[in-house]
Amino acid sequence: MMDALRQQLAQPAQAALAGGKRNSNKPRRSLLPWSVLLLASLAGLALAAMCVGESSVPLAKVWAWLSGTPDATLDVLLGELRLPRFACAAGAGAALALSGYLLQLLCRNPLAGPDLLGVNEAALLALLLGLGLQALLQWPLAALGAGCALLLLFALIVLPAARAGQAVPRERLVLAGIALGALLRALAELWQARQDLAHAMNLAAWSMGSLQGRDATAAWRLLGGLGALLLCLLPWRADLKLYACLPQQAATLGVRQLRLEAKILLCAALAAALALALASPLAFIALAAPALARRLHAGHSLRLCLLCGALLGAAADTLGRWLPLCLPSWLGLQGMDIPAGLICQISAGPLLLWLLLRRDAAHTK
């Protein structure tokens, strides 16, 4: 009965946060057009990603291949190379969007992300320690590293506050995460300096966020792990809404706040680790996807956040393959891919300035 009450209260609370006296069903209905638009944009981007490359493929041939026309060359080029790479880029973007969404919800800060809590650095160090292992073992290693980082933060910051009956000190949590991330980054760079040339080259490609060579197996692992995380979040949907919209009253409405915050930390770490096992963090996606979702829909919509993250990740990778074909030859970029991570880093500066200026403008009002 308490679960039903929480579900009924979560909808009006979300509507109140989104804009006062509007009907609570209206924001839910307004999600549909944006969801359809983002899905259509993602489908169009998938077609563009299959067409664009050093060996361009006309759209008519791509459409014929998707319709079932046999073509051995396109089976390799599209089915084994470009389509799995697109799925990896979109899946990594969605995973980072999920991680950013959960951490921003926990920290009440639109600038929070997995890089502020040492998650990225912990997963990187775990991957470096596991160099030479099979690709199948790198996924649990990244998840183990990220989980250990958040477990340490939970034990040092969250648990003492809970035992004292206090709210989670979010500023201390972020500061401790930054300090832990700096320490782990130093250890990772020290370990990286000891690697041979072959491993160093692979690490350089990984650190730039390159998705080149990612196959269907990697895509299925990533999408399967992301689907499992979303299934785990489904039973907590009403609690998450209450925690997002009424954080002070959530405990009185039956939300076990400490347990929920531990689940948020764990899911955020695992989501970031899923993306990190493929490439270095496409850092700006964890910030941009929740901000863009809030811009499209006033409220906390995980669905829009995931779609925005998938679209941004796929767009960064596709843009990195398309730009060298359009830029002047004297730049020397012909025949190469600009890693998606570099595209994201170029975009991160303007995005951060925009978020800060918007926040300052909101405070002045």
Secondary structure, DSSP 8 states (H G I E B T S, - for coil): -HHHHHHHHHHHHHHHHHHTTS-THHHHHHHHHHHHHHHHHHHHHHHHHHH-SSS---HHHHHHHHTT---HHHIIIIIIIIHHHHHHHHHHHHHHHHHHHHHHHHHT-TT--GGGTTHHHHHHHHHHHTTTS-HHHHHHHHHHHHHHHHHHHIIIIIHHHHHTT----HHHHHHHHHHHHHHHHHHHHHHHTTS-HHHHHHHHHHHTT--TT--HHHHHHHHHHHHHHHHHHGGGHHHHHHHHH-TTTTGGGT--HHHHHHHHHHHHHHHHHHHHTTSS--HHHHHHHHHHHHHHSSS--HHHHHHHHHHHHHHHHHHHHHHHHHS-GGG--TT----HHHHHHHHHHHHHHHHHHHHHHHHH-
